[in-house]
Amino acid sequence: MKAKPVIPLIGLFALAIASASPAQRFTCLMHPEVVQDRPGHCPKCGMTLVPKRESPKTERDHLIDHETHRLSATRSGETHEMTMAMQSTIDLADPMSRESSGTAWVPDSTPMYARMITLGDDMLMLHGVAFPRYTNASTRRGDDRIDAPNWAMAMFSHLLGENAQLGFRAMLSLDPLTEGGRGYPLLFQSGESWQGEALHDRQHPHDLFDELSVTYSQKFQHDLSGYLYFGYPGEPALGPPTFMHRLSAMDNPDAPISHHWQDSTHITFGVATIGAVWRNVKVEGSIFTGREPDENRYDFDQPRFDSFSGRLSWNPTSNLALQVSHGYLKSPEAIEPEIDQHRTSASAIYNQPLGNDSNWATSLVWAQDRNTGERATHSFLVETNYQHGRNTLYARWERVEKSGHELVLADLDNDRIFPVSGYTIGYVRDLLRGDGIDLGLGGQFTLNDMPASLERYYGSGVPYSFQVFFRIHPSVLKARAMANGMLVN
């Protein structure tokens, strides 16, 4: 009977051992505030949980701790889901998943298809895409060809203490080689020139150097930060994120035919932007070169800083990004130097993670151009991308008002406005996925709608185009890929 007190003593001894050697816990690299005592998936984004690191912390770790604690606080009755596990190269107070083209925002929940390398407290992110394909566009103005639209980008950040950061970005494209000077066939596309003639029904190639930029960002208070951005080339604070940086357009090889209404300033030779961020609201302004890139896609054009823009952005939830912007572009077209342009745009981008390895992204964009001597013309775009495992289904609808002058029609139709539309549906099946590089085989089909008055130029019948392609890009960042270098608290 006297041996019974030994049992509770053994229990207390075991408890003491457990307290001295805490059990392994697991966390999410995108949402470090999520901590569990067993393996599994993050309830917020579906990412696989990784062991929670308890080793001594670096300067970046302490910054992550501070920001995670701040951003987990309740705002307006809703728990904010951002974390600083990977901060933006533009503003160290923003999560990396919010970063897009230039200084534009996408939803915080947007998955990132990239390769990440950490070098102590510094971080390097690599991403890009290539579309080797065959494309065919009907009508008298159509064409067919084998080509490969492409781009690649590197982003690097370096902390300057706990409250300041330098960011560097470089984006390049081999379009000048794969697309040639005329670019690729795209019915009803317009903008820029080749051999002194305005391009029509073709998408121009992008320059070899699409962005070379540096950013300095500073945190002033726990929920207030600011930044200075300079690009040569770069992208001013005007319009939504450029199409190739929107997840809703990621699997579509073609540019929108509304490109020169919505996001054509993404390659601008000379940009300076200043921005202030308070919580999830950003106000920014830019001075920049209004002239679009010239026909020499390998050089650096003359900076002019003769144009300006302003943009207001708001991410009310982790799944939604909103913006409204306006800009003045002086003499954007080299072949028509006397024409200036005012551009206004608004957009909403929605992203919904649907559990492990599944996501749905949708963008809605409106933009208006008003050229010297012409009435305002409007563009509307809706595009969506649903990805589940190895399968992706995407679609795009857009409607643009283009002048006869823009479409390079006969003189008698120059001043007329023609509403044209495009309806695209596409599918990609990943042949390789999740091992660093994703290789997909896809196809898409587009129908266009045009007024009967354009039949004299395009022919009768419904304009259409189709293509088959490979899609090559880095795999989505997941726990195993980030665990090699990612720092968590």
C-alpha positions as MATLAB code, in Angstrom:
seq = 'MKAKPVIPLIGLFALAIASASPAQRFTCLMHPEVVQDRPGHCPKCGMTLVPKRESPKTERDHLIDHETHRLSATRSGETHEMTMAMQSTIDLADPMSRESSGTAWVPDSTPMYARMITLGDDMLMLHGVAFPRYTNASTRRGDDRIDAPNWAMAMFSHLLGENAQLGFRAMLSLDPLTEGGRGYPLLFQSGESWQGEALHDRQHPHDLFDELSVTYSQKFQHDLSGYLYFGYPGEPALGPPTFMHRLSAMDNPDAPISHHWQDSTHITFGVATIGAVWRNVKVEGSIFTGREPDENRYDFDQPRFDSFSGRLSWNPTSNLALQVSHGYLKSPEAIEPEIDQHRTSASAIYNQPLGNDSNWATSLVWAQDRNTGERATHSFLVETNYQHGRNTLYARWERVEKSGHELVLADLDNDRIFPVSGYTIGYVRDLLRGDGIDLGLGGQFTLNDMPASLERYYGSGVPYSFQVFFRIHPSVLKARAMANGMLVN';
ca = [
       0.000    0.000    0.000;
       2.883    2.386    0.687;
       4.051    2.064   -2.936;
       1.039    3.923   -4.374;
       2.508    7.461   -3.935;
       5.240    6.416   -6.401;
       2.725    6.540   -9.312;
       1.988   10.274   -9.146;
       5.700   10.918   -8.596;
       6.492    9.043  -11.833;
       3.846   11.140  -13.647;
       5.359   14.383  -12.359;
       8.837   13.181  -13.379;
       7.615   12.387  -16.902;
       5.954   15.789  -17.138;
       9.183   17.463  -16.102;
      11.078   15.609  -18.839;
       8.470   16.609  -21.422;
       8.716   20.238  -20.324;
      12.499   20.147  -20.582;
      12.309   18.612  -24.085;
       9.338   20.232  -25.853;
       7.653   18.220  -28.578;
       8.275   19.147  -32.214;
       5.804   21.714  -33.523;
       4.909   22.484  -37.128;
       4.235   25.779  -38.884;
       3.368   27.259  -42.286;
       6.046   29.248  -44.116;
       3.427   31.545  -45.633;
       1.498   31.944  -42.346;
       3.953   31.524  -39.432;
       1.202   32.304  -36.926;
      -0.250   28.869  -37.752;
       1.397   26.400  -35.333;
       0.319   22.792  -34.744;
       1.716   19.889  -32.715;
       1.467   17.440  -35.619;
       2.209   17.455  -39.393;
      -0.525   18.499  -41.777;
      -1.598   21.367  -44.044;
      -2.126   25.051  -43.344;
      -5.859   25.789  -42.868;
      -5.383   29.172  -44.569;
      -3.497   28.316  -47.767;
      -3.246   24.512  -47.881;
       0.569   24.515  -47.864;
       2.315   21.549  -46.174;
       3.466   22.424  -42.645;
       7.183   22.191  -41.823;
       9.003   21.709  -38.484;
       9.121   24.915  -36.494;
      12.695   26.056  -36.103;
      13.913   26.854  -32.588;
      17.520   27.757  -33.428;
      19.054   31.166  -32.607;
      17.426   33.956  -34.567;
      19.000   36.253  -37.095;
      18.118   39.861  -37.782;
      15.550   38.765  -40.375;
      13.993   36.354  -37.836;
      13.413   39.149  -35.313;
      11.797   41.258  -38.038;
       9.543   38.318  -38.951;
       8.560   37.873  -35.270;
       7.680   41.542  -34.921;
       5.654   41.718  -38.121;
       3.854   38.427  -37.543;
       2.732   39.620  -34.112;
       1.589   42.968  -35.535;
      -0.245   41.631  -38.556;
      -2.065   38.951  -36.593;
      -3.914   41.662  -34.685;
      -7.588   42.131  -35.458;
      -8.480   44.960  -37.815;
     -12.083   45.961  -38.302;
     -13.248   42.680  -36.784;
     -11.217   40.557  -39.217;
      -7.951   38.779  -38.529;
      -5.385   39.907  -41.070;
      -3.622   36.933  -42.630;
      -0.461   38.590  -43.937;
       2.944   37.578  -42.633;
       6.442   38.754  -43.183;
       7.912   35.305  -43.736;
       8.926   36.595  -47.162;
       8.752   40.346  -47.560;
       8.370   42.263  -50.785;
      11.438   43.693  -52.494;
       9.456   46.914  -53.021;
       8.305   47.503  -49.436;
       9.624   45.421  -46.542;
       6.296   45.912  -44.722;
       4.472   43.970  -47.479;
       4.451   40.183  -47.920;
       6.240   38.857  -50.992;
       3.013   37.272  -52.268;
       1.542   40.780  -52.688;
       4.326   41.905  -55.031;
       3.636   42.041  -58.768;
       4.856   44.081  -61.741;
       6.379   47.456  -60.932;
       4.906   48.589  -57.610;
       1.431   47.118  -58.263;
      -0.342   44.791  -55.810;
      -2.020   41.413  -56.205;
      -3.924   39.593  -53.432;
      -1.801   38.389  -50.508;
      -3.054   34.816  -50.964;
      -1.641   34.575  -54.510;
       0.623   31.520  -54.898;
       4.132   32.223  -56.143;
       5.679   30.222  -58.981;
       9.363   30.864  -58.371;
      12.676   29.566  -57.098;
      13.898   31.149  -53.869;
      17.489   31.340  -52.626;
      18.432   32.842  -49.264;
      21.928   34.204  -48.649;
      22.066   34.950  -44.943;
      19.658   37.841  -44.408;
      19.443   38.466  -48.160;
      16.902   36.835  -50.463;
      16.906   36.121  -54.204;
      13.736   35.126  -56.080;
      13.818   33.795  -59.665;
      10.793   33.316  -61.892;
       9.624   33.493  -65.495;
       7.835   31.581  -68.242;
       8.268   30.415  -71.850;
       5.614   29.279  -74.357;
       7.092   27.322  -77.303;
       4.055   27.008  -79.604;
       2.310   26.959  -82.940;
      -0.284   29.751  -83.355;
      -2.725   30.397  -86.205;
      -4.988   33.436  -86.716;
      -7.658   33.479  -89.435;
      -8.961   36.308  -91.700;
      -7.174   38.317  -94.370;
      -5.113   39.989  -91.668;
      -4.184   36.778  -89.857;
      -1.027   34.713  -89.951;
       0.446   31.517  -88.523;
       3.861   30.781  -87.104;
       6.007   28.851  -84.639;
       7.411   31.040  -81.894;
       8.002   31.242  -78.127;
       6.881   34.290  -76.089;
       8.994   34.414  -72.922;
      10.376   36.397  -70.000;
      12.556   35.847  -66.912;
      12.915   37.879  -63.731;
      15.176   38.104  -60.671;
      14.291   39.932  -57.440;
      16.812   40.560  -54.645;
      16.364   42.164  -51.215;
      18.924   43.282  -48.635;
      17.962   44.417  -45.142;
      19.464   47.632  -43.753;
      18.688   46.993  -40.101;
      15.209   46.117  -38.885;
      13.354   49.024  -40.514;
      14.937   49.581  -43.927;
      15.606   47.545  -47.057;
      17.122   47.805  -50.524;
      15.425   45.920  -53.337;
      16.695   45.163  -56.838;
      14.840   43.674  -59.793;
      15.825   42.660  -63.306;
      13.461   41.390  -65.989;
      14.572   40.231  -69.426;
      12.906   38.759  -72.498;
      14.235   36.963  -75.563;
      11.203   38.121  -77.575;
      13.446   40.060  -79.984;
      14.903   36.687  -81.049;
      11.832   34.438  -80.824;
       9.221   36.914  -82.142;
      11.211   39.125  -84.510;
      10.545   42.814  -85.081;
       6.876   42.411  -86.106;
       5.897   40.300  -83.114;
       3.319   37.515  -83.242;
      -0.143   37.376  -84.896;
      -2.997   38.541  -82.643;
      -6.248   39.653  -84.289;
      -7.338   43.239  -83.491;
      -4.185   43.978  -81.517;
      -2.638   47.427  -82.004;
       0.168   49.577  -80.657;
       3.828   50.426  -81.422;
       5.501   50.159  -84.815;
       7.898   48.256  -87.074;
      10.008   49.809  -89.839;
       8.214   53.103  -89.364;
       4.717   51.643  -89.862;
       2.099   51.172  -87.157;
       1.604   47.529  -86.143;
      -1.880   46.038  -86.414;
      -3.215   42.549  -85.727;
       0.136   41.689  -84.160;
       1.556   41.872  -80.644;
       4.885   43.668  -80.649;
       7.912   41.922  -79.093;
       9.059   43.071  -75.673;
      12.509   44.555  -75.179;
      15.517   42.520  -74.089;
      15.615   44.584  -70.886;
      12.087   45.006  -69.488;
      13.008   46.153  -65.988;
      16.174   47.170  -64.159;
      15.119   48.814  -60.927;
      16.199   49.665  -57.405;
      13.953   50.409  -54.425;
      14.581   51.815  -50.966;
      11.846   51.145  -48.390;
      11.517   52.344  -44.810;
       9.204   51.460  -41.932;
       8.264   54.542  -39.930;
       5.786   52.952  -37.535;
       4.425   49.448  -37.061;
       1.693   50.079  -39.676;
       3.221   52.896  -41.759;
       5.930   52.558  -44.396;
       7.157   54.235  -47.561;
       9.407   53.585  -50.530;
      11.282   55.164  -53.430;
      11.434   53.231  -56.702;
      13.601   53.997  -59.739;
      13.566   51.974  -62.941;
      15.466   52.244  -66.213;
      13.460   50.616  -67.551;
      10.653   50.220  -65.030;
       6.902   50.537  -64.575;
       5.054   53.638  -63.304;
       2.133   53.640  -60.863;
      -0.514   53.334  -63.564;
      -3.025   50.576  -64.239;
      -3.358   47.040  -62.886;
      -0.467   44.567  -62.642;
       0.796   43.790  -66.138;
      -0.931   40.792  -67.725;
       2.041   38.393  -67.484;
       2.228   39.044  -63.733;
      -1.451   38.346  -63.084;
      -2.138   34.760  -62.020;
      -5.428   34.908  -63.941;
      -3.411   35.313  -67.174;
      -0.409   33.167  -66.289;
      -1.250   30.242  -68.581;
      -2.382   32.312  -71.584;
       0.472   32.878  -74.085;
      -1.263   35.900  -75.685;
      -1.364   39.503  -74.530;
      -4.849   41.030  -74.187;
      -5.989   43.129  -77.159;
      -6.751   45.771  -74.493;
      -3.061   45.842  -73.514;
      -2.478   49.394  -74.783;
      -5.432   50.663  -72.766;
      -4.607   48.963  -69.492;
      -0.975   48.074  -68.800;
       1.239   49.008  -71.759;
       3.531   51.226  -69.619;
       5.159   48.183  -68.010;
       8.329   48.835  -70.030;
       9.178   52.503  -69.562;
      12.686   53.890  -69.954;
      12.864   56.188  -66.972;
      10.515   55.887  -63.963;
      10.633   57.410  -60.484;
       7.888   56.491  -57.994;
       7.275   57.481  -54.383;
       4.721   55.588  -52.311;
       3.284   55.476  -48.803;
       1.574   52.437  -47.281;
      -0.699   52.508  -44.245;
      -1.876   49.040  -43.289;
      -3.499   47.732  -46.497;
      -3.842   51.072  -48.318;
      -1.211   52.533  -50.633;
      -0.930   55.929  -52.303;
       1.781   56.453  -54.905;
       2.806   58.790  -57.672;
       5.233   58.566  -60.587;
       7.047   60.735  -63.075;
       8.172   58.819  -66.120;
       8.906   58.771  -69.856;
       5.686   58.826  -71.900;
       7.270   57.500  -75.109;
       6.864   53.761  -75.665;
       9.968   51.672  -76.443;
      11.419   52.203  -79.921;
      11.865   49.523  -82.590;
      15.398   48.667  -81.447;
      14.576   46.091  -78.757;
      18.181   45.738  -77.570;
      19.031   49.315  -76.585;
      18.171   51.714  -73.755;
      15.902   54.551  -74.912;
      16.364   58.164  -73.896;
      14.727   58.979  -70.517;
      12.462   62.036  -70.687;
      10.463   62.178  -67.427;
       7.750   64.169  -69.188;
       4.684   62.257  -67.951;
       3.049   61.582  -64.588;
       0.571   59.260  -62.866;
      -1.024   58.472  -59.520;
      -2.550   55.308  -58.114;
      -4.570   54.318  -55.058;
      -4.432   50.638  -54.074;
      -6.313   48.744  -51.366;
      -6.182   45.095  -50.316;
      -9.242   44.851  -48.019;
      -8.747   41.098  -47.496;
      -5.985   38.612  -48.238;
      -7.943   37.448  -51.326;
      -8.718   40.810  -52.962;
      -6.651   43.621  -54.531;
      -8.255   46.845  -55.791;
      -6.740   49.839  -57.603;
      -7.742   53.020  -59.380;
      -5.245   55.169  -61.269;
      -4.832   58.009  -63.741;
      -1.910   59.144  -65.854;
      -0.807   61.632  -68.505;
       1.407   60.195  -71.260;
       3.230   62.684  -73.442;
       3.768   61.570  -77.047;
       3.594   57.797  -76.454;
       3.921   56.837  -80.157;
       7.107   57.782  -82.006;
       5.366   57.813  -85.401;
       2.747   60.297  -84.066;
       4.735   62.560  -81.728;
       2.032   65.254  -81.674;
      -0.521   62.978  -79.923;
      -0.652   62.893  -76.124;
      -2.802   60.593  -74.010;
      -4.750   60.586  -70.745;
      -5.370   57.129  -69.262;
      -7.675   56.128  -66.402;
      -8.102   52.596  -65.059;
      -9.695   50.574  -62.268;
      -9.329   46.896  -61.469;
     -10.273   44.167  -59.002;
      -8.212   40.988  -58.664;
      -9.595   38.100  -56.634;
      -7.678   34.999  -55.594;
      -9.172   32.050  -53.718;
      -6.983   29.177  -52.462;
      -9.067   25.998  -52.630;
      -7.021   23.700  -50.436;
      -3.938   21.667  -51.191;
      -2.668   22.257  -54.781;
      -5.785   24.056  -56.006;
      -6.432   27.739  -56.693;
      -8.826   30.075  -58.499;
      -7.776   33.569  -59.681;
      -9.933   36.157  -61.470;
      -9.269   39.719  -62.700;
     -11.668   42.460  -63.795;
     -10.161   45.505  -65.515;
     -11.618   48.681  -66.980;
      -9.539   51.371  -68.632;
     -10.094   54.490  -70.735;
      -7.719   56.227  -73.158;
      -8.274   59.772  -74.389;
      -5.918   60.797  -77.191;
      -5.398   64.294  -78.501;
      -8.141   65.081  -81.008;
     -10.130   61.890  -80.334;
     -12.987   61.025  -78.011;
     -12.364   58.693  -75.068;
     -12.342   54.973  -75.843;
     -12.955   52.218  -73.294;
     -11.761   48.690  -72.662;
     -13.150   45.937  -70.452;
     -11.503   42.663  -69.503;
     -12.489   39.640  -67.429;
     -10.088   36.718  -67.147;
     -10.041   33.696  -64.860;
      -7.752   30.754  -64.123;
      -8.743   27.608  -62.213;
      -5.939   25.208  -61.284;
      -6.434   21.836  -59.629;
      -3.443   19.521  -59.398;
      -2.008   18.997  -62.876;
      -5.003   20.543  -64.657;
      -5.656   24.209  -65.407;
      -8.642   25.725  -67.183;
      -8.600   29.419  -68.073;
     -10.719   31.932  -69.982;
     -10.622   35.584  -71.060;
     -13.271   37.983  -72.354;
     -12.479   41.507  -73.456;
     -14.105   44.329  -75.367;
     -12.207   47.336  -76.692;
     -13.235   50.440  -78.623;
     -10.580   51.037  -81.285;
     -10.439   53.766  -83.880;
      -9.868   53.097  -87.554;
      -6.609   54.934  -87.107;
      -5.577   52.484  -84.348;
      -6.485   49.483  -86.533;
      -4.665   51.018  -89.540;
      -7.724   51.173  -91.808;
      -8.358   53.286  -94.900;
      -8.455   57.078  -94.481;
     -12.258   57.270  -94.756;
     -12.555   55.067  -91.619;
      -9.760   56.661  -89.597;
     -12.043   58.639  -87.264;
     -14.642   55.925  -86.732;
     -14.745   53.877  -83.531;
     -15.105   50.103  -83.843;
     -15.957   47.925  -80.807;
     -14.107   44.598  -81.063;
     -14.223   41.649  -78.674;
     -12.340   38.448  -77.931;
     -13.527   35.244  -76.237;
     -10.760   32.817  -75.263;
     -10.818   29.451  -73.526;
      -7.767   27.312  -72.844;
      -6.528   24.237  -71.006;
      -3.113   23.108  -69.729;
      -2.138   19.663  -68.468;
       1.118   19.523  -66.492;
       3.359   16.701  -67.700;
       5.958   17.543  -65.048;
       4.975   19.289  -61.847;
       6.402   20.149  -58.437;
      10.064   19.228  -58.953;
      11.402   22.741  -59.511;
      10.129   23.154  -63.086;
       6.568   22.675  -64.325;
       6.159   21.585  -67.946;
       2.625   21.761  -69.291;
       1.026   20.932  -72.645;
      -1.839   23.226  -73.543;
      -4.110   24.619  -76.203;
      -6.484   27.530  -76.569;
      -9.145   28.766  -78.959;
     -10.325   32.348  -79.494;
     -13.391   33.745  -81.249;
     -13.595   37.439  -82.094;
     -16.585   39.685  -82.612;
     -16.469   42.736  -84.877;
     -18.906   45.144  -86.590;
     -20.022   44.215  -90.092;
     -18.295   47.353  -91.363;
     -14.916   45.693  -90.712;
     -15.613   42.780  -93.068;
     -14.101   44.729  -95.953;
     -10.760   44.480  -94.111;
     -11.017   41.111  -92.372;
     -13.358   39.192  -94.645;
     -16.738   37.647  -93.854;
     -17.302   35.011  -91.225;
     -16.320   34.875  -87.575;
     -12.642   35.659  -86.931;
     -10.915   32.979  -84.878;
      -7.475   31.785  -83.812;
      -6.033   28.723  -82.122;
      -2.727   27.498  -80.771;
      -1.015   24.537  -79.149;
       1.883   25.157  -76.808;
       4.184   24.035  -74.059;
       4.193   26.119  -70.892;
       7.420   26.130  -68.852;
       7.822   27.922  -65.523;
       9.155   27.305  -61.970;
       7.060   25.187  -59.628;
       4.929   26.875  -56.992;
       6.801   27.674  -53.787;
       5.989   24.988  -51.247;
       7.354   23.924  -47.911;
      10.071   21.601  -49.206;
      11.337   24.195  -51.670;
      11.493   26.944  -49.048;
      12.729   24.867  -46.104;
      16.298   24.841  -47.465;
      16.715   28.531  -46.804;
      13.515   30.090  -45.501;
      13.673   31.516  -41.987;
      10.664   31.081  -39.726;
      10.229   32.131  -36.127;
];
